[in-house]
Amino acid sequence: MPAIHSCDVAIVGGGLSGALIALALARKRPDVRLKLIEGGPALGGNHLWSFFASDIAPADRWLTAPLVCHGWKGYDIAFPAHRRTLDAFYYSIESTRLDLYARTTLPEGTVMTRRQVSDLSSSTVILADGEQVEAGGVIDCRGAGDLSPLDLGWQKFLGRELALGEPHALARPIVMDATVEQIDGYRFMYALPFAATRLFLEDTYYSDGPEPDAAGMRERITAYAAANDWPVERILREEIGALPVVMGGDFEAYWTSGGNGIAKAGVRGAMFHPLTSYSLPDAVRTASLVAKATDLSGAGLHDLLYRHARQCWRDRGFYRILTAMLFRAAKPEERYRVLERFYTLDPGLIARFYAGQSTLFDRLRVLSGKPPVPIGRAISAIRSTRR
């Protein structure tokens, strides 16, 4: 007879959002029995997450501090007509670190990897092998639901961690190098100096479609390394993906598509920055919110996370407008101009933008002055977000 596991909270999906919720509950509510269920062999998959110190509230930094693998003071950006170094702390988390830390920190028996889920409800998870997890409440963190209710562009990327034959000269990350050839929309290179001879390079595109040209992206990374005199000895790791960026759509339909009446977090709950696709700041805030909840039942968790996600959607209309301007007001090969102008603004404004906490003055400042796109197309793009 298939086994039945019992717990107070079952978290389905062991990516960043699910793992952080489990870690926050284990720390703040050690009395709560947890199950963290992941279909793959490891928590976090094959990913690298980066963030600015200002993305995380000081009260929540205990959650990310043990996970940080790399940190720098300052970062560079480069555009055809503008280069700049910004004085901000920047950090990266590797999925292998997340997996190791969660397995050694969470109570024994919490983590269930290589377990495929065939169905779930607000209080039950049915596994493909017939086993069940009966919980007081279930949170679904398995990634995107049905994206068709949303009006989307895409951020496509291919990243490679490289072992170099000689040390590079990078003192800090290059978060955006848009001096490269503009192909398939807005394109930039991203570089993280992990060690003297260890470098992460990512080829990134803001494109109309989600299909990555993997072969072409690999060639462009190789060419970028060669142009900078970084001799590549071997490829240590590679990741590829396409993240949604949101111009508009029907939040209610998207939330319901992921399971009506079921609590959701992460991308499945529409908890990510509409323009940057950043999910880490939202994942930390959501984990902190759940850890403070008094009602961990299925209905209580659903209502809590639904209200939170709905409020985030309402508060982020400004970012959806900017996304629409990037994709619909600028020609694909001219999209870089929108970001080029943005990076001439105040560093504090830039930091609040990435954290998803732009003030009213920030929003007025971003939209004021001579626009980097034709005004008629900008107005049309803004109107499109209202439909």
C-alpha positions, 0 to 999 in steps of 0.5 A: 500500500502506498505510503501516506506522509503527513505534515503541517505545510507541504511546499511543492517545487524546490526552486528558489521560492520553495526552498526559501519558504521552507528555510524561513518556516524552519527558522521562525516556526520550528514547531511546523512540520514541513515537506519540500517536494522537488521533481529533480535530483537537487533543490534549485536546479542548475541556476545562478541568482544575483541581487543587489543588497538593497533588494533585501530588507535588512530584517530579512538578510539572515535568510540570504546571507548563508547562501551567498557564494560571491560578493562585490562592491560596485558594478559596471554598465556599458552602452554605445554612448554611456559607461558608468560604475555604480557603487552598490553591493552585488551578490550571487547565489549558486544553486549547489549552495542552496541545495547543500544548505537546505539539506543540512539545515532543514529537519531530517525527512523534510526534503523529498527530491526525485518525486514527481507530482501527479496532482495536488489540492490545498491540502493533499499532494499525490505523487506519481508513485501513488504515495500521498502527502497530507498537509494542513496547507499546500503551497505550489512553487513549481514555476509558471502556470498557463502564461496565455492570459498575460501579455509577454515579451521574453528575456532569453539567456545562455550563461557559461561558467568558464575556467580561464588559462590566465587571470582576467582583469575584472575587478567587479561585475559587468551587469550590462555590456550593451556595446555588443551587436544588437541581435534579436531585440535588446542584447547585452553581455553579463560578466561575473568574476568569481575568481582570478581564473573563473568567470561567468559570462551570459549572453542575454536578449530582450526578445519577442519570442522565447526560443533561444539560439543556443548555438549562436549564443555559445559562439558569441560568448566565445567571441566576447571572451576572445575579444577581451583576451580571456583564454578559455580552458574549459566550460565548467557549467552552462545554463539556458532559459527564457523568462517572461517579462510582462506588459499586461494581461489578466492577473486573475486568470493567470492566478486561477490557471495555476490551480483555483483555491491553491496557494502559489508563490514564485513565478506561479504566483506572478511574484517577479519583477515585470521588466527584469524578471527578478524573482529573488527579492519577491521570493525573500519577501514571500518567505518572510510573509509565510513565516509570520502567518498565523493561519497555515491551513490551505485556505489561509495560505491561499488567501494570504498569498493571493492578496499579496500577489494581487497587491504586487500586480496592482503596485507594478503597473509602472513597470509593465508600462516600461516593459511595453515601451521597451518592446512596442515603442522602440524598434528591436535594434534600438531598444538599448536606448531605453536602458542607456537613458535609464542608467544615466539617472540617480543611483538610488532611483536605479536601486529602488527600480531593481527592488521593485520599490520605485517612489512616485518621484522615481516614476515621474523622473523616469518618464520625464524629459525627452523620451529615447523612443518616438513619442507617438509610439510611446503613447501607443505602448502605454495605452496597450497596457490599459487594454 
